[in-house]
Amino acid sequence: MTRVNIVLLLAVLASALYLVNVQYESRRLFTAMDRALAEARKLETEREQLNLEKRAQATPLRVDKIAREQLQMRVATPAITQYVSAPEANAGNAPAQGAAK
């Protein structure tokens, strides 16, 4: 009878230690998940702020101002526009107008 009691006592101790280990691991994983969710919320907020800044930086007025001031660009007018015409594509291979038919 004593052997059975010792075996049962060892089984109870083993299951108690296993239960403590499982609870500890569960709490550790819950804490890690909570931290990950907090980091995800922080990153989402940062992404929204960066998108807002990107939209603010790309406004047409700001782009125009930078183009004029930093790149010294100006609006194209007919007075400063140069038109280039392409040479005739078949100028050298075209048959003469008066050639025999």
C-alpha positions in Angstrom: 0.0 0.0 0.0 2.8 2.4 0.7 4.2 2.0 -2.8 0.9 3.0 -4.2 0.8 6.0 -2.0 4.3 7.1 -3.0 3.5 6.6 -6.6 0.3 8.7 -6.3 2.2 11.3 -4.3 4.9 11.6 -7.0 2.1 11.8 -9.7 0.4 14.6 -7.8 3.6 16.5 -7.3 4.5 16.0 -11.0 1.1 17.3 -12.1 1.3 20.2 -9.7 4.7 21.2 -11.1 3.4 20.8 -14.6 0.3 23.0 -13.8 2.5 25.7 -12.3 4.7 25.6 -15.4 1.7 25.8 -17.8 0.3 28.8 -15.8 3.6 30.6 -15.9 4.0 30.0 -19.6 0.4 31.1 -20.2 1.0 34.4 -18.3 4.3 34.9 -20.2 2.6 34.4 -23.6 -0.3 36.7 -22.6 2.2 39.4 -21.6 4.1 39.0 -24.9 0.8 39.2 -26.8 -0.2 42.3 -25.0 3.1 44.0 -25.7 2.8 43.0 -29.4 -0.7 44.5 -29.6 0.6 47.7 -28.0 3.4 47.9 -30.5 1.0 47.3 -33.3 -1.2 50.1 -32.1 1.8 52.4 -31.9 3.0 51.5 -35.4 -0.5 52.0 -36.8 -0.6 55.5 -35.2 2.9 56.3 -36.6 1.8 55.1 -40.1 -1.2 57.3 -40.0 0.9 60.3 -39.0 3.4 59.6 -41.8 0.6 59.4 -44.3 -0.7 62.7 -43.1 2.7 64.3 -43.4 3.1 62.8 -46.9 -0.2 64.3 -48.0 0.8 67.7 -46.5 4.2 67.6 -48.3 2.7 66.7 -51.7 0.2 69.6 -52.0 0.3 71.3 -55.4 1.1 74.7 -53.9 4.1 73.3 -52.0 5.4 71.4 -55.0 5.0 74.6 -57.2 6.8 76.7 -54.5 9.8 74.2 -54.3 10.0 74.0 -58.1 10.2 77.7 -58.4 12.5 78.4 -55.5 14.9 75.5 -55.3 14.9 74.2 -58.9 14.5 77.7 -60.5 11.7 76.3 -62.7 9.2 78.6 -64.5 6.0 78.2 -66.4 6.5 77.5 -70.1 5.2 80.2 -72.3 5.0 80.4 -76.1 7.8 83.0 -76.1 10.4 80.5 -74.6 9.0 77.3 -76.2 11.1 75.8 -79.0 9.3 73.5 -81.4 11.2 70.8 -83.1 9.8 69.1 -86.2 10.7 65.5 -87.0 12.3 64.9 -90.4 10.1 63.1 -93.0 10.1 59.4 -92.4 10.1 58.4 -96.1 12.0 61.4 -97.5 14.8 59.3 -99.0 12.7 56.3 -100.1 9.7 58.0 -101.6 9.2 57.6 -105.4 9.2 60.7 -107.5 5.8 62.3 -108.2 6.2 62.1 -111.9 7.4 58.4 -112.1 5.7 56.0 -114.4 2.8 54.1 -113.1 
